[in-house]
Amino acid sequence: MAVQAVGTLGLYATGSDPVAAAVFLAVMGCALGPVFMATQHEMPRCAPGRTDMALAANSGGYNAGIAAGAAIGALLLPRVEVRGTFLAGGLLTVGACAVLLVERLLPHGSVRTPAPS
């Protein structure tokens, strides 16, 4: 997520330079695959009895995130132009990084799961 934030904010900061834009587009492209693979890797641990459903839900959530990002970008593009759209995407990504960091830092007590019925 942090690599994606760097790529997006880098496009905002240096988007008018074609070489820098190509570099930051490559950075963003390198970030997308590992994020999806990391979440897919966690699915057997999160839902050991229903891994198939967890993998499908993760894939659906990933695609819904892409659709939401495209919708937000489409709404912002006429108002803030391309560079502003990259700024919005970068700030949303930094927010997602913050949520992940806070989740990692919170103490994890014993989690009680309901018994299957």
N, CA, C and O atoms as a GROMACS GRO file, in nm:
protein
  468
    1MET      N    1   0.082  -0.118   0.000
    1MET     CA    2   0.000   0.000   0.000
    1MET      C    3   0.086   0.125   0.000
    1MET      O    4   0.055   0.223  -0.068
    2ALA      N    5   0.194   0.122   0.076
    2ALA     CA    6   0.282   0.239   0.082
    2ALA      C    7   0.347   0.265  -0.054
    2ALA      O    8   0.363   0.380  -0.094
    3VAL      N    9   0.384   0.159  -0.125
    3VAL     CA   10   0.444   0.176  -0.258
    3VAL      C   11   0.343   0.239  -0.353
    3VAL      O   12   0.378   0.325  -0.434
    4GLN      N   13   0.218   0.196  -0.344
    4GLN     CA   14   0.113   0.255  -0.427
    4GLN      C   15   0.095   0.403  -0.392
    4GLN      O   16   0.076   0.485  -0.481
    5ALA      N   17   0.100   0.437  -0.264
    5ALA     CA   18   0.088   0.577  -0.224
    5ALA      C   19   0.203   0.660  -0.280
    5ALA      O   20   0.182   0.772  -0.327
    6VAL      N   21   0.324   0.605  -0.275
    6VAL     CA   22   0.439   0.676  -0.331
    6VAL      C   23   0.420   0.698  -0.480
    6VAL      O   24   0.446   0.807  -0.530
    7GLY      N   25   0.375   0.596  -0.551
    7GLY     CA   26   0.353   0.610  -0.695
    7GLY      C   27   0.248   0.713  -0.729
    7GLY      O   28   0.266   0.794  -0.820
    8THR      N   29   0.138   0.710  -0.657
    8THR     CA   30   0.028   0.803  -0.686
    8THR      C   31   0.066   0.947  -0.651
    8THR      O   32   0.042   1.039  -0.729
    9LEU      N   33   0.124   0.966  -0.533
    9LEU     CA   34   0.164   1.100  -0.495
    9LEU      C   35   0.281   1.150  -0.580
    9LEU      O   36   0.293   1.270  -0.604
   10GLY      N   37   0.367   1.059  -0.624
   10GLY     CA   38   0.474   1.096  -0.716
   10GLY      C   39   0.419   1.145  -0.849
   10GLY      O   40   0.473   1.239  -0.908
   11LEU      N   41   0.313   1.082  -0.898
   11LEU     CA   42   0.249   1.129  -1.020
   11LEU      C   43   0.189   1.267  -1.001
   11LEU      O   44   0.193   1.350  -1.092
   12TYR      N   45   0.135   1.292  -0.884
   12TYR     CA   46   0.082   1.426  -0.856
   12TYR      C   47   0.196   1.529  -0.855
   12TYR      O   48   0.184   1.636  -0.914
   13ALA      N   49   0.304   1.495  -0.788
   13ALA     CA   50   0.413   1.591  -0.769
   13ALA      C   51   0.492   1.617  -0.898
   13ALA      O   52   0.534   1.730  -0.922
   14THR      N   53   0.513   1.515  -0.978
   14THR     CA   54   0.601   1.529  -1.095
   14THR      C   55   0.534   1.489  -1.225
   14THR      O   56   0.602   1.455  -1.322
   15GLY      N   57   0.403   1.492  -1.228
   15GLY     CA   58   0.329   1.443  -1.344
   15GLY      C   59   0.355   1.516  -1.474
   15GLY      O   60   0.329   1.461  -1.581
   16SER      N   61   0.405   1.637  -1.467
   16SER     CA   62   0.429   1.711  -1.591
   16SER      C   63   0.560   1.668  -1.658
   16SER      O   64   0.582   1.704  -1.774
   17ASP      N   65   0.645   1.595  -1.590
   17ASP     CA   66   0.770   1.544  -1.648
   17ASP      C   67   0.745   1.403  -1.701
   17ASP      O   68   0.714   1.313  -1.622
   18PRO      N   69   0.758   1.380  -1.832
   18PRO     CA   70   0.725   1.249  -1.888
   18PRO      C   71   0.808   1.134  -1.832
   18PRO      O   72   0.755   1.024  -1.812
   19VAL      N   73   0.935   1.155  -1.806
   19VAL     CA   74   1.020   1.048  -1.753
   19VAL      C   75   0.977   1.012  -1.611
   19VAL      O   76   0.962   0.895  -1.578
   20ALA      N   77   0.957   1.114  -1.528
   20ALA     CA   78   0.913   1.088  -1.391
   20ALA      C   79   0.776   1.022  -1.389
   20ALA      O   80   0.750   0.933  -1.308
   21ALA      N   81   0.687   1.066  -1.478
   21ALA     CA   82   0.554   1.004  -1.485
   21ALA      C   83   0.564   0.857  -1.520
   21ALA      O   84   0.493   0.774  -1.462
   22ALA      N   85   0.652   0.822  -1.613
   22ALA     CA   86   0.670   0.681  -1.650
   22ALA      C   87   0.724   0.601  -1.532
   22ALA      O   88   0.681   0.488  -1.509
   23VAL      N   89   0.818   0.659  -1.459
   23VAL     CA   90   0.875   0.590  -1.343
   23VAL      C   91   0.768   0.566  -1.237
   23VAL      O   92   0.757   0.455  -1.184
   24PHE      N   93   0.689   0.668  -1.206
   24PHE     CA   94   0.587   0.652  -1.102
   24PHE      C   95   0.472   0.562  -1.147
   24PHE      O   96   0.410   0.495  -1.064
   25LEU      N   97   0.442   0.559  -1.276
   25LEU     CA   98   0.344   0.462  -1.327
   25LEU      C   99   0.396   0.320  -1.309
   25LEU      O  100   0.320   0.230  -1.274
   26ALA      N  101   0.525   0.300  -1.333
   26ALA     CA  102   0.584   0.167  -1.312
   26ALA      C  103   0.581   0.130  -1.164
   26ALA      O  104   0.555   0.014  -1.130
   27VAL      N  105   0.608   0.226  -1.077
   27VAL     CA  106   0.601   0.200  -0.932
   27VAL      C  107   0.460   0.156  -0.894
   27VAL      O  108   0.443   0.061  -0.818
   28MET      N  109   0.361   0.227  -0.945
   28MET     CA  110   0.222   0.189  -0.914
   28MET      C  111   0.190   0.050  -0.967
   28MET      O  112   0.125  -0.030  -0.899
   29GLY      N  113   0.235   0.020  -1.087
   29GLY     CA  114   0.210  -0.112  -1.144
   29GLY      C  115   0.274  -0.223  -1.063
   29GLY      O  116   0.217  -0.331  -1.050
   30CYS      N  117   0.393  -0.197  -1.009
   30CYS     CA  118   0.461  -0.297  -0.927
   30CYS      C  119   0.391  -0.319  -0.794
   30CYS      O  120   0.408  -0.424  -0.732
   31ALA      N  121   0.313  -0.223  -0.750
   31ALA     CA  122   0.247  -0.233  -0.620
   31ALA      C  123   0.117  -0.313  -0.626
   31ALA      O  124   0.078  -0.373  -0.526
   32LEU      N  125   0.050  -0.315  -0.739
   32LEU     CA  126  -0.084  -0.373  -0.745
   32LEU      C  127  -0.085  -0.524  -0.724
   32LEU      O  128  -0.167  -0.574  -0.647
   33GLY      N  129   0.000  -0.596  -0.791
   33GLY     CA  130   0.002  -0.742  -0.780
   33GLY      C  131   0.029  -0.792  -0.640
   33GLY      O  132  -0.047  -0.875  -0.590
   34PRO      N  133   0.135  -0.744  -0.574
   34PRO     CA  134   0.163  -0.794  -0.438
   34PRO      C  135   0.052  -0.767  -0.337
   34PRO      O  136   0.031  -0.847  -0.246
   35VAL      N  137  -0.018  -0.655  -0.351
   35VAL     CA  138  -0.128  -0.626  -0.257
   35VAL      C  139  -0.236  -0.733  -0.270
   35VAL      O  140  -0.283  -0.787  -0.170
   36PHE      N  141  -0.275  -0.764  -0.393
   36PHE     CA  142  -0.379  -0.865  -0.413
   36PHE      C  143  -0.330  -1.002  -0.368
   36PHE      O  144  -0.404  -1.077  -0.304
   37MET      N  145  -0.204  -1.037  -0.400
   37MET     CA  146  -0.152  -1.168  -0.360
   37MET      C  147  -0.142  -1.180  -0.209
   37MET      O  148  -0.167  -1.288  -0.155
   38ALA      N  149  -0.106  -1.072  -0.141
   38ALA     CA  150  -0.096  -1.077   0.005
   38ALA      C  151  -0.231  -1.101   0.069
   38ALA      O  152  -0.243  -1.177   0.165
   39THR      N  153  -0.335  -1.036   0.016
   39THR     CA  154  -0.468  -1.058   0.073
   39THR      C  155  -0.518  -1.199   0.041
   39THR      O  156  -0.582  -1.262   0.125
   40GLN      N  157  -0.489  -1.248  -0.078
   40GLN     CA  158  -0.530  -1.384  -0.112
   40GLN      C  159  -0.459  -1.486  -0.022
   40GLN      O  160  -0.517  -1.588   0.015
   41HIS      N  161  -0.334  -1.457   0.012
   41HIS     CA  162  -0.257  -1.547   0.098
   41HIS      C  163  -0.318  -1.557   0.239
   41HIS      O  164  -0.305  -1.661   0.304
   42GLU      N  165  -0.382  -1.453   0.285
   42GLU     CA  166  -0.440  -1.451   0.419
   42GLU      C  167  -0.575  -1.523   0.426
   42GLU      O  168  -0.621  -1.555   0.536
   43MET      N  169  -0.638  -1.549   0.314
   43MET     CA  170  -0.773  -1.606   0.317
   43MET      C  171  -0.781  -1.742   0.385
   43MET      O  172  -0.875  -1.763   0.461
   44PRO      N  173  -0.690  -1.836   0.363
   44PRO     CA  174  -0.701  -1.964   0.435
   44PRO      C  175  -0.693  -1.947   0.587
   44PRO      O  176  -0.755  -2.024   0.661
   45ARG      N  177  -0.618  -1.848   0.634
   45ARG     CA  178  -0.608  -1.824   0.778
   45ARG      C  179  -0.735  -1.759   0.831
   45ARG      O  180  -0.779  -1.790   0.942
   46CYS      N  181  -0.794  -1.670   0.753
   46CYS     CA  182  -0.914  -1.598   0.797
   46CYS      C  183  -1.039  -1.685   0.796
   46CYS      O  184  -1.126  -1.671   0.882
   47ALA      N  185  -1.048  -1.773   0.699
   47ALA     CA  186  -1.168  -1.857   0.685
   47ALA      C  187  -1.126  -1.999   0.651
   47ALA      O  188  -1.144  -2.043   0.538
   48PRO      N  189  -1.070  -2.072   0.749
   48PRO     CA  190  -1.017  -2.205   0.717
   48PRO      C  191  -1.120  -2.304   0.665
   48PRO      O  192  -1.086  -2.392   0.585
   49GLY      N  193  -1.244  -2.292   0.708
   49GLY     CA  194  -1.345  -2.387   0.661
   49GLY      C  195  -1.413  -2.345   0.533
   49GLY      O  196  -1.476  -2.428   0.467
   50ARG      N  197  -1.403  -2.220   0.496
   50ARG     CA  198  -1.473  -2.168   0.378
   50ARG      C  199  -1.377  -2.085   0.292
   50ARG      O  200  -1.408  -1.972   0.254
   51THR      N  201  -1.262  -2.141   0.263
   51THR     CA  202  -1.162  -2.068   0.187
   51THR      C  203  -1.214  -2.026   0.051
   51THR      O  204  -1.182  -1.917   0.003
   52ASP      N  205  -1.294  -2.110  -0.012
   52ASP     CA  206  -1.347  -2.076  -0.145
   52ASP      C  207  -1.432  -1.949  -0.140
   52ASP      O  208  -1.421  -1.863  -0.227
   53MET      N  209  -1.516  -1.937  -0.039
   53MET     CA  210  -1.600  -1.818  -0.024
   53MET      C  211  -1.515  -1.695   0.011
   53MET      O  212  -1.541  -1.585  -0.037
   54ALA      N  213  -1.414  -1.715   0.096
   54ALA     CA  214  -1.328  -1.603   0.134
   54ALA      C  215  -1.249  -1.552   0.014
   54ALA      O  216  -1.235  -1.431  -0.004
   55LEU      N  217  -1.199  -1.643  -0.069
   55LEU     CA  218  -1.125  -1.601  -0.188
   55LEU      C  219  -1.216  -1.527  -0.285
   55LEU      O  220  -1.175  -1.427  -0.345
   56ALA      N  221  -1.338  -1.575  -0.301
   56ALA     CA  222  -1.433  -1.506  -0.389
   56ALA      C  223  -1.470  -1.369  -0.334
   56ALA      O  224  -1.479  -1.272  -0.410
   57ALA      N  225  -1.491  -1.360  -0.204
   57ALA     CA  226  -1.524  -1.230  -0.142
   57ALA      C  227  -1.407  -1.133  -0.155
   57ALA      O  228  -1.428  -1.014  -0.181
   58ASN      N  229  -1.285  -1.182  -0.138
   58ASN     CA  230  -1.167  -1.096  -0.152
   58ASN      C  231  -1.155  -1.045  -0.295
   58ASN      O  232  -1.125  -0.928  -0.318
   59SER      N  233  -1.177  -1.132  -0.390
   59SER     CA  234  -1.171  -1.091  -0.531
   59SER      C  235  -1.280  -0.989  -0.561
   59SER      O  236  -1.254  -0.891  -0.632
   60GLY      N  237  -1.398  -1.011  -0.510
   60GLY     CA  238  -1.507  -0.915  -0.530
   60GLY      C  239  -1.478  -0.782  -0.465
   60GLY      O  240  -1.506  -0.677  -0.523
   61GLY      N  241  -1.422  -0.784  -0.344
   61GLY     CA  242  -1.385  -0.660  -0.277
   61GLY      C  243  -1.277  -0.584  -0.352
   61GLY      O  244  -1.280  -0.462  -0.359
   62TYR      N  245  -1.181  -0.656  -0.406
   62TYR     CA  246  -1.074  -0.594  -0.485
   62TYR      C  247  -1.133  -0.524  -0.607
   62TYR      O  248  -1.100  -0.409  -0.636
   63ASN      N  249  -1.222  -0.593  -0.678
   63ASN     CA  250  -1.284  -0.534  -0.796
   63ASN      C  251  -1.377  -0.419  -0.759
   63ASN      O  252  -1.386  -0.321  -0.833
   64ALA      N  253  -1.446  -0.429  -0.646
   64ALA     CA  254  -1.531  -0.318  -0.602
   64ALA      C  255  -1.446  -0.196  -0.567
   64ALA      O  256  -1.488  -0.083  -0.592
   65GLY      N  257  -1.328  -0.218  -0.511
   65GLY     CA  258  -1.238  -0.108  -0.483
   65GLY      C  259  -1.191  -0.039  -0.610
   65GLY      O  260  -1.181   0.084  -0.614
   66ILE      N  261  -1.162  -0.116  -0.712
   66ILE     CA  262  -1.124  -0.058  -0.841
   66ILE      C  263  -1.240   0.024  -0.897
   66ILE      O  264  -1.220   0.135  -0.946
   67ALA      N  265  -1.361  -0.030  -0.889
   67ALA     CA  266  -1.478   0.042  -0.940
   67ALA      C  267  -1.502   0.171  -0.860
   67ALA      O  268  -1.534   0.274  -0.918
   68ALA      N  269  -1.487   0.164  -0.729
   68ALA     CA  270  -1.507   0.284  -0.646
   68ALA      C  271  -1.402   0.390  -0.678
   68ALA      O  272  -1.433   0.508  -0.687
   69GLY      N  273  -1.278   0.346  -0.696
   69GLY     CA  274  -1.172   0.440  -0.732
   69GLY      C  275  -1.198   0.505  -0.867
   69GLY      O  276  -1.174   0.624  -0.884
   70ALA      N  277  -1.246   0.426  -0.962
   70ALA     CA  278  -1.278   0.482  -1.094
   70ALA      C  279  -1.393   0.581  -1.085
   70ALA      O  280  -1.392   0.683  -1.153
   71ALA      N  281  -1.492   0.551  -1.002
   71ALA     CA  282  -1.606   0.642  -0.987
   71ALA      C  283  -1.562   0.773  -0.920
   71ALA      O  284  -1.601   0.881  -0.963
   72ILE      N  285  -1.481   0.762  -0.816
   72ILE     CA  286  -1.432   0.883  -0.749
   72ILE      C  287  -1.348   0.965  -0.846
   72ILE      O  288  -1.362   1.087  -0.854
   73GLY      N  289  -1.261   0.897  -0.921
   73GLY     CA  290  -1.179   0.967  -1.020
   73GLY      C  291  -1.263   1.035  -1.126
   73GLY      O  292  -1.233   1.148  -1.166
   74ALA      N  293  -1.368   0.968  -1.172
   74ALA     CA  294  -1.455   1.027  -1.274
   74ALA      C  295  -1.528   1.150  -1.221
   74ALA      O  296  -1.550   1.246  -1.296
   75LEU      N  297  -1.565   1.148  -1.094
   75LEU     CA  298  -1.632   1.265  -1.035
   75LEU      C  299  -1.534   1.381  -1.014
   75LEU      O  300  -1.572   1.498  -1.029
   76LEU      N  301  -1.411   1.350  -0.979
   76LEU     CA  302  -1.314   1.454  -0.950
   76LEU      C  303  -1.247   1.511  -1.075
   76LEU      O  304  -1.212   1.629  -1.078
   77LEU      N  305  -1.229   1.430  -1.176
   77LEU     CA  306  -1.151   1.471  -1.293
   77LEU      C  307  -1.196   1.603  -1.354
   77LEU      O  308  -1.110   1.687  -1.382
   78PRO      N  309  -1.325   1.626  -1.377
   78PRO     CA  310  -1.364   1.755  -1.436
   78PRO      C  311  -1.339   1.875  -1.344
   78PRO      O  312  -1.327   1.989  -1.390
   79ARG      N  313  -1.331   1.850  -1.214
   79ARG     CA  314  -1.318   1.959  -1.119
   79ARG      C  315  -1.174   1.993  -1.084
   79ARG      O  316  -1.139   2.110  -1.068
   80VAL      N  317  -1.088   1.891  -1.072
   80VAL     CA  318  -0.952   1.914  -1.024
   80VAL      C  319  -0.845   1.875  -1.125
   80VAL      O  320  -0.726   1.884  -1.095
   81GLU      N  321  -0.884   1.832  -1.242
   81GLU     CA  322  -0.793   1.790  -1.349
   81GLU      C  323  -0.714   1.665  -1.308
   81GLU      O  324  -0.735   1.610  -1.200
   82VAL      N  325  -0.624   1.622  -1.394
   82VAL     CA  326  -0.557   1.494  -1.377
   82VAL      C  327  -0.469   1.493  -1.252
   82VAL      O  328  -0.475   1.399  -1.172
   83ARG      N  329  -0.389   1.595  -1.234
   83ARG     CA  330  -0.298   1.595  -1.119
   83ARG      C  331  -0.374   1.596  -0.987
   83ARG      O  332  -0.332   1.529  -0.892
   84GLY      N  333  -0.483   1.668  -0.979
   84GLY     CA  334  -0.564   1.668  -0.858
   84GLY      C  335  -0.627   1.532  -0.831
   84GLY      O  336  -0.645   1.492  -0.716
   85THR      N  337  -0.660   1.460  -0.938
   85THR     CA  338  -0.714   1.326  -0.922
   85THR      C  339  -0.609   1.233  -0.862
   85THR      O  340  -0.640   1.150  -0.776
   86PHE      N  341  -0.484   1.247  -0.908
   86PHE     CA  342  -0.376   1.167  -0.847
   86PHE      C  343  -0.354   1.204  -0.701
   86PHE      O  344  -0.325   1.118  -0.619
   87LEU      N  345  -0.369   1.331  -0.668
   87LEU     CA  346  -0.357   1.373  -0.528
   87LEU      C  347  -0.466   1.309  -0.444
   87LEU      O  348  -0.438   1.258  -0.335
   88ALA      N  349  -0.588   1.310  -0.492
   88ALA     CA  350  -0.700   1.248  -0.418
   88ALA      C  351  -0.675   1.099  -0.400
   88ALA      O  352  -0.694   1.046  -0.290
   89GLY      N  353  -0.632   1.031  -0.506
   89GLY     CA  354  -0.603   0.889  -0.495
   89GLY      C  355  -0.489   0.861  -0.399
   89GLY      O  356  -0.494   0.765  -0.322
   90GLY      N  357  -0.386   0.945  -0.403
   90GLY     CA  358  -0.274   0.928  -0.311
   90GLY      C  359  -0.315   0.948  -0.167
   90GLY      O  360  -0.270   0.875  -0.079
   91LEU      N  361  -0.398   1.047  -0.143
   91LEU     CA  362  -0.444   1.071  -0.006
   91LEU      C  363  -0.534   0.959   0.044
   91LEU      O  364  -0.527   0.921   0.161
   92LEU      N  365  -0.618   0.906  -0.043
   92LEU     CA  366  -0.700   0.790  -0.005
   92LEU      C  367  -0.612   0.669   0.027
   92LEU      O  368  -0.640   0.594   0.121
   93THR      N  369  -0.506   0.651  -0.050
   93THR     CA  370  -0.414   0.540  -0.026
   93THR      C  371  -0.338   0.559   0.104
   93THR      O  372  -0.319   0.463   0.179
   94VAL      N  373  -0.296   0.682   0.133
   94VAL     CA  374  -0.229   0.709   0.261
   94VAL      C  375  -0.326   0.680   0.376
   94VAL      O  376  -0.286   0.627   0.480
   95GLY      N  377  -0.453   0.715   0.359
   95GLY     CA  378  -0.554   0.683   0.460
   95GLY      C  379  -0.567   0.534   0.481
   95GLY      O  380  -0.580   0.488   0.595
   96ALA      N  381  -0.565   0.457   0.373
   96ALA     CA  382  -0.572   0.311   0.384
   96ALA      C  383  -0.448   0.257   0.455
   96ALA      O  384  -0.459   0.164   0.536
   97CYS      N  385  -0.332   0.315   0.427
   97CYS     CA  386  -0.209   0.274   0.497
   97CYS      C  387  -0.221   0.301   0.646
   97CYS      O  388  -0.178   0.220   0.728
   98ALA      N  389  -0.278   0.416   0.681
   98ALA     CA  390  -0.295   0.451   0.822
   98ALA      C  391  -0.387   0.352   0.893
   98ALA      O  392  -0.360   0.312   1.006
   99VAL      N  393  -0.495   0.312   0.826
   99VAL     CA  394  -0.586   0.214   0.885
   99VAL      C  395  -0.514   0.082   0.908
   99VAL      O  396  -0.528   0.021   1.014
  100LEU      N  397  -0.435   0.038   0.810
  100LEU     CA  398  -0.361  -0.087   0.826
  100LEU      C  399  -0.258  -0.077   0.937
  100LEU      O  400  -0.240  -0.172   1.014
  101LEU      N  401  -0.191   0.036   0.948
  101LEU     CA  402  -0.090   0.055   1.052
  101LEU      C  403  -0.154   0.055   1.190
  101LEU      O  404  -0.103  -0.008   1.282
  102VAL      N  405  -0.265   0.126   1.205
  102VAL     CA  406  -0.334   0.129   1.335
  102VAL      C  407  -0.381  -0.011   1.372
  102VAL      O  408  -0.372  -0.050   1.488
  103GLU      N  409  -0.432  -0.086   1.276
  103GLU     CA  410  -0.478  -0.222   1.303
  103GLU      C  411  -0.363  -0.309   1.352
  103GLU      O  412  -0.381  -0.392   1.441
  104ARG      N  413  -0.246  -0.290   1.294
  104ARG     CA  414  -0.128  -0.368   1.336
  104ARG      C  415  -0.082  -0.330   1.476
  104ARG      O  416  -0.033  -0.414   1.550
  105LEU      N  417  -0.099  -0.203   1.511
  105LEU     CA  418  -0.049  -0.155   1.639
  105LEU      C  419  -0.144  -0.180   1.755
  105LEU      O  420  -0.102  -0.179   1.871
  106LEU      N  421  -0.271  -0.203   1.726
  106LEU     CA  422  -0.367  -0.229   1.833
  106LEU      C  423  -0.339  -0.364   1.897
  106LEU      O  424  -0.303  -0.459   1.829
  107PRO      N  425  -0.356  -0.372   2.030
  107PRO     CA  426  -0.335  -0.502   2.095
  107PRO      C  427  -0.446  -0.599   2.054
  107PRO      O  428  -0.564  -0.563   2.046
  108HIS      N  429  -0.406  -0.719   2.029
  108HIS     CA  430  -0.502  -0.822   1.989
  108HIS      C  431  -0.521  -0.917   2.107
  108HIS      O  432  -0.432  -0.996   2.138
  109GLY      N  433  -0.635  -0.909   2.171
  109GLY     CA  434  -0.668  -1.001   2.278
  109GLY      C  435  -0.722  -1.130   2.220
  109GLY      O  436  -0.719  -1.152   2.099
  110SER      N  437  -0.769  -1.213   2.307
  110SER     CA  438  -0.827  -1.337   2.258
  110SER      C  439  -0.962  -1.303   2.192
  110SER      O  440  -1.050  -1.242   2.253
  111VAL      N  441  -0.974  -1.344   2.072
  111VAL     CA  442  -1.097  -1.319   1.997
  111VAL      C  443  -1.186  -1.441   2.010
  111VAL      O  444  -1.144  -1.553   1.984
  112ARG      N  445  -1.308  -1.417   2.053
  112ARG     CA  446  -1.402  -1.527   2.069
  112ARG      C  447  -1.487  -1.536   1.945
  112ARG      O  448  -1.546  -1.438   1.902
  113THR      N  449  -1.491  -1.653   1.890
  113THR     CA  450  -1.576  -1.676   1.773
  113THR      C  451  -1.697  -1.757   1.816
  113THR      O  452  -1.686  -1.845   1.901
  114PRO      N  453  -1.811  -1.727   1.759
  114PRO     CA  454  -1.930  -1.802   1.799
  114PRO      C  455  -1.919  -1.948   1.753
  114PRO      O  456  -1.861  -1.979   1.649
  115ALA      N  457  -1.975  -2.033   1.833
  115ALA     CA  458  -1.975  -2.176   1.800
  115ALA      C  459  -2.066  -2.200   1.682
  115ALA      O  460  -2.171  -2.138   1.672
  116PRO      N  461  -2.026  -2.290   1.591
  116PRO     CA  462  -2.113  -2.318   1.476
  116PRO      C  463  -2.243  -2.383   1.523
  116PRO      O  464  -2.244  -2.464   1.616
  117SER      N  465  -2.351  -2.346   1.456
  117SER     CA  466  -2.480  -2.403   1.496
  117SER      C  467  -2.523  -2.512   1.406
  117SER      O  468  -2.630  -2.570   1.426
   0.00000   0.00000   0.00000
